[in-house]
Amino acid sequence: MRMKRFVLVWFLCLSLIFSTAVLGHAYSSILTFGDSLSDNGNADGFGIMNFSNGPVWVQYLASPTYLNVPLFDMAFGGATTGYDNPAAGLAYTGLNWQVDYYLDNFGSMISSNILVTVWAGANDLFQGRDPYVAAENVELALQNLAAAGFQNFLVMGLPNVGTTPEFRGTAYESAATLWSQYFNMFLAANVADLRGIYPGNHFYTLNTFDLLNAVIANPGIYGFDNVTDEWLYREAGDTSTYLFWDGVHPTTEAHLMLANYAMAAVPEPATMLLLGLGLMGLVGARRKFKN
């Protein structure tokens, strides 16, 4: 009996080792669309400025510590879910403009192995636009990307904007929270529709609304001391214990935390496949031993 168990466990271990050591990561790259929460330097025109004090979450996610793949970042600070960017005074660079631009100019770089991340909606809130329309815009962007051939998506929900330093304690706090909730509700329904339309695709999601609420409720658990103030206009001090870099943007430490949750949200297809094969082999081996 012990020998049987040893062989079974060893078989499964070999499957897991093979999945990580031989195949490595299943995603070939990360392609990012969205606003300043994902922009790694497009808004300044030089690829330098992040809307934080360091790397943003997708930069961490693409780094050797995580997926270890190239990052192609189309996100643009100030982008709405539509086509425009009122914050920059532009009629373009919005989410759907980004998608159209990529498909028109880089159509040869479409692959089912690319992980596509989409995070937008906050600037629609800032402009007082309809959360239903904003969620529909995100669905349109996802649908166009899926129709083009992309199959792996990470769709980020909107955090509780009412809890940010920009809105906390103001007359707009409750409205910002409610807008975020409605947007997320509409977005969840749209993602569910897309899963039905494209059953072979993966539409992963990350609930940043509940995550932000959890961090603010118990900051010490997540390594933060200050979750109510922005760090940017302080004369000096350590940013590592601050959740917010400015009125609405996280510190790079918060982005790093977010990357950990994003990593957990996007299981790598090849690893999961080989694990499944290993488990099937395990079942087969068990039957063989029984016979």
C-alpha positions in Angstrom: 0.0 0.0 0.0 2.8 2.4 0.9 4.5 1.7 -2.5 1.3 2.4 -4.3 0.8 5.7 -2.6 4.5 6.6 -3.2 4.1 6.0 -6.9 0.9 8.0 -7.1 2.3 11.0 -5.3 5.5 10.8 -7.4 3.5 10.8 -10.6 1.6 13.9 -9.6 4.7 15.7 -8.5 6.4 15.0 -11.8 3.4 16.5 -13.6 3.6 19.6 -11.5 7.4 19.9 -12.0 7.1 19.4 -15.7 4.4 22.1 -15.9 6.6 24.8 -14.2 10.1 23.8 -15.2 9.6 22.8 -18.8 6.7 24.8 -20.2 7.2 27.9 -18.0 4.7 30.7 -18.4 1.8 30.2 -20.8 1.2 33.9 -21.6 3.5 35.3 -24.3 3.0 39.0 -23.2 0.7 41.4 -21.5 -1.3 43.9 -23.6 -2.9 46.7 -21.4 -5.7 49.1 -22.1 -7.1 51.7 -19.8 -6.4 54.9 -17.9 -3.8 56.3 -15.5 -4.1 53.3 -13.2 -2.3 51.3 -15.9 -0.4 53.9 -17.8 3.3 53.4 -17.6 4.3 56.6 -19.4 2.1 57.1 -22.5 0.5 60.3 -21.2 3.8 62.3 -20.9 4.9 61.2 -24.4 8.3 60.0 -23.2 7.4 56.7 -21.5 8.7 58.1 -18.2 5.9 59.3 -15.9 3.7 57.0 -14.0 0.7 58.3 -12.0 2.4 57.0 -8.9 5.8 57.0 -7.2 7.0 53.9 -9.0 5.9 51.1 -11.2 2.2 50.5 -11.6 0.5 47.1 -11.2 0.9 45.8 -14.8 4.6 46.6 -14.7 4.9 44.4 -11.7 2.7 41.7 -13.2 4.9 41.6 -16.3 8.2 41.5 -14.3 10.4 38.5 -13.7 9.0 38.0 -10.2 5.5 37.4 -11.7 4.7 36.4 -15.3 8.1 37.4 -16.7 6.7 38.5 -20.1 6.9 41.7 -22.3 4.5 44.5 -21.5 2.8 46.4 -24.3 0.9 49.3 -22.6 -1.7 51.2 -24.6 -3.3 52.8 -21.4 -3.4 56.5 -21.3 -3.8 58.8 -18.3 -7.2 60.6 -18.4 -8.8 58.1 -20.8 -12.5 57.6 -20.5 -14.2 54.3 -21.5 -15.2 55.8 -24.8 -12.9 57.6 -27.3 -12.1 60.9 -25.6 -9.8 62.2 -22.9 -11.4 65.4 -21.4 -8.6 65.7 -18.8 -6.1 66.2 -21.5 -8.4 68.1 -23.8 -8.3 65.4 -26.4 -11.0 63.8 -28.6 -8.9 60.6 -28.6 -6.9 58.2 -26.4 -10.0 56.9 -24.7 -10.3 53.1 -24.1 -12.1 52.3 -27.3 -9.8 54.6 -29.3 -6.9 52.6 -27.8 -8.5 49.3 -28.9 -9.2 50.6 -32.4 -5.7 52.0 -32.8 -4.1 48.8 -31.8 -6.3 46.6 -34.1 -5.8 49.0 -37.0 -2.0 49.3 -36.6 -0.9 46.1 -34.9 -3.3 43.6 -36.3 -0.4 41.2 -37.0 0.4 41.0 -33.3 -2.8 39.4 -32.2 -2.4 36.1 -30.4 -4.5 33.9 -28.2 -1.5 33.6 -25.8 -1.5 37.3 -25.0 -3.0 38.3 -21.6 -5.2 41.4 -22.2 -5.9 43.7 -19.2 -8.6 46.3 -19.3 -9.2 48.8 -16.5 -11.2 52.0 -17.1 -14.2 53.9 -15.8 -12.9 56.3 -13.2 -12.6 59.2 -15.6 -16.2 58.7 -16.7 -17.1 59.1 -13.0 -15.0 62.3 -12.8 -16.9 63.6 -15.8 -20.3 62.8 -14.4 -21.2 60.4 -17.1 -23.6 57.5 -17.0 -22.2 54.3 -15.3 -24.3 52.1 -17.6 -22.9 53.7 -20.7 -19.4 53.4 -19.3 -19.8 49.7 -18.7 -21.3 49.3 -22.2 -18.2 51.0 -23.6 -15.9 48.5 -21.7 -18.0 45.6 -23.1 -17.6 47.0 -26.6 -13.8 47.2 -26.2 -13.7 43.6 -24.9 -16.0 42.4 -27.7 -13.8 43.9 -30.4 -10.7 42.4 -28.9 -12.3 39.0 -28.6 -13.6 39.2 -32.2 -10.1 40.0 -33.3 -8.7 36.8 -31.8 -7.7 37.5 -28.2 -8.8 34.9 -25.7 -7.4 35.7 -22.3 -8.7 38.8 -20.5 -8.3 40.3 -17.0 -11.1 42.8 -16.5 -10.7 45.1 -13.5 -13.6 46.5 -11.6 -13.7 50.0 -10.3 -12.5 50.6 -6.7 -14.6 52.4 -4.2 -13.7 55.9 -5.5 -15.7 57.5 -2.6 -13.0 56.3 -0.2 -10.1 58.1 -1.9 -8.6 61.2 -0.4 -10.1 63.3 -3.3 -13.7 62.3 -2.3 -13.5 61.2 1.3 -15.3 63.6 3.6 -16.8 65.7 0.8 -20.3 66.1 -0.4 -19.5 63.8 -3.3 -18.3 60.8 -1.3 -21.6 58.8 -1.3 -22.2 59.6 -4.9 -18.8 58.4 -6.0 -19.2 55.2 -4.0 -22.7 54.6 -5.5 -21.4 55.3 -9.1 -18.6 52.8 -8.6 -21.1 50.2 -7.4 -23.5 50.7 -10.3 -20.7 50.6 -12.8 -19.4 47.3 -11.3 -22.8 45.8 -11.4 -23.3 46.7 -15.0 -19.8 45.5 -15.9 -20.3 42.2 -14.2 -23.4 41.6 -16.2 -21.6 42.5 -19.4 -18.7 40.2 -18.7 -21.2 37.4 -18.0 -22.7 38.0 -21.5 -19.3 37.9 -23.1 -18.6 34.5 -21.4 -21.7 33.2 -23.1 -20.8 34.7 -26.5 -17.2 33.4 -26.3 -17.3 30.2 -24.3 -13.8 29.3 -25.3 -12.3 32.5 -23.9 -11.3 33.4 -20.4 -12.7 36.6 -18.9 -11.0 36.8 -15.5 -12.1 39.6 -13.1 -10.7 41.3 -10.1 -13.0 42.9 -7.5 -11.0 46.0 -6.6 -14.0 47.6 -4.9 -14.1 45.0 -2.0 -10.3 44.9 -2.0 -9.9 48.6 -1.3 -12.6 48.5 1.3 -10.8 45.6 3.0 -7.5 47.5 3.0 -9.0 50.6 4.5 -10.9 48.6 7.2 -7.7 46.7 8.2 -4.7 48.5 6.9 -2.1 46.8 9.1 -2.9 43.4 7.7 -1.9 44.7 4.2 1.2 46.6 5.4 -0.2 50.1 5.4 -0.5 52.7 8.2 -2.1 55.6 6.4 -5.1 54.9 4.1 -6.8 58.3 4.3 -4.3 60.9 3.2 -2.3 61.4 0.0 1.5 61.3 0.2 2.4 63.5 -2.8 2.4 67.0 -1.2 4.3 65.9 1.9 7.8 67.4 2.2 9.4 64.2 3.3 8.6 60.7 4.6 8.4 57.1 3.8 5.8 56.3 1.1 5.8 52.6 1.8 3.1 52.8 4.5 0.8 55.0 2.4 -2.0 53.6 0.3 -2.5 56.7 -1.8 0.1 58.6 -3.8 -2.2 61.5 -4.6 -6.0 62.1 -4.4 -7.0 59.1 -6.5 -3.9 57.1 -7.4 -2.3 54.4 -5.3 1.3 54.3 -4.3 3.6 51.9 -6.0 3.5 49.8 -2.8 -0.3 49.5 -3.3 0.2 48.7 -7.0 2.6 45.9 -5.9 -0.2 44.5 -3.6 -2.6 44.7 -6.5 -0.2 42.8 -8.8 -0.3 39.9 -6.3 -4.1 39.8 -6.5 -4.0 40.1 -10.3 -1.5 37.2 -10.4 -3.9 35.0 -8.4 -6.8 36.0 -10.7 -5.2 34.8 -13.9 -4.3 31.1 -13.7 -1.9 30.2 -16.5 -3.6 27.8 -19.1 -0.6 25.5 -19.7 0.0 24.9 -16.0 -3.7 24.2 -15.4 -3.8 21.8 -18.4 -0.8 19.8 -17.2 -2.2 19.7 -13.7 -5.4 18.3 -15.1 -3.5 15.8 -17.1 -1.6 14.8 -14.0 -4.8 14.4 -12.1 -6.2 12.2 -14.9 -3.1 10.2 -14.8 -3.4 9.8 -11.1 -6.9 8.5 -11.4 -5.8 6.1 -14.1 -3.0 4.9 -12.0 -5.2 4.3 -9.1 -7.6 2.3 -11.2 -4.7 0.2 -12.5 -3.5 -0.5 -9.0 -7.0 -1.5 -8.0 -7.2 -3.9 -10.9 
